[in-house]
């Protein structure tokens, strides 16, 4: 009778070891070198409406300096996240062709459940900045958000100009796709020292997390052929870290109220997709083939007016198992995924279905090849 307890003990130990292995998977550590840097950004480099294929007047996009002065303004000083090859921050990492459509967004950070994302962050802007992630696990040292939380060490919450900080974000089950989600989902990251001005200045990007067991070695989901990340944003250029610089560019005055009257940029925000307006997000960067499995990751920015309804002409998508061609981003920093298998070739309109948003520039095009 003695062998039986030994067998039982063996079974218990085996099950226990299996559970421990599931709780502490041996994932991959994925390290990114990201800098916040200042640059000039052009919302409309063609100075035309490429969506409609025409030149037209943009009376709403002007600086008001007294009753008689209207100046079109497309170029603004911004801050964006850029990826480098190593910790020297000497060589920019070339952006892969599949991610050229990110435009103003920071680099995609990604991994599968069980992996760990490490970000070595360098602040090259003139203001304090950080990197705060959504969804993934982090302790107080890697939160990247400045507020009264009782912690004495704020070095990662507010990285001074010229400073460097290392964030560590494990990808636990709670960060991965849920039961009704597709095999990969999107989370945003952004600076959170002065969130309003930081994000309006341009410091925002995306994290993509793939379900455990569904990732290729590079972290991409096995059941997807092509991925697109799009952020719909109403960017208020009156609320950034660069207002004096941008005002001086167009008026010669750095004050918000000049001697001839109030000065300001379009008050309802520059309505853009990934920092481009009126179809200036190049259609070459949103190109796919008939029959490909395409996943769209969509999210809104953090502003008061960031309620949007992305709409695809020509094809439909599945969102949480239901069929759509318009989906909701029903509040600031709302995020979702939509799967498309395009079945008809052509160049198709992709825009926010709020009529005013579309007319004010929140439109683009995507292309389906045979």
Secondary structure, DSSP 8 states (H G I E B T S, - for coil): -HHHHHHHHHHHHHHHHHHHHHHT----EEEEEEEEEEEEEETTTTSSBTTTTB----TTSEEESSTT-EEE--EEEEEEEEEESSTT--SB----GGGGGGTTS---EEEETT-EEEEEEEE-SSS-B--EESSS---GGG--B-S-SS-S--TTTSB-TT-EEEEEEE--GGGS--TTS-SEEEEEEE-BSSHHHHHHHT-EEEEEEE-TT-B-TTS-BTT-SEEEEEEEEEE-TTSSTTHHHHHHHHHS--SSEETTEE----TT-EEEETTB-TT-S-GGGSEEETT--EEEEEEE-SSTT--B-EEESS--EEETTEEESB--B-STT-EEEEEE---S-EEEEEEESSHHHHHTT-EEEEEEE-
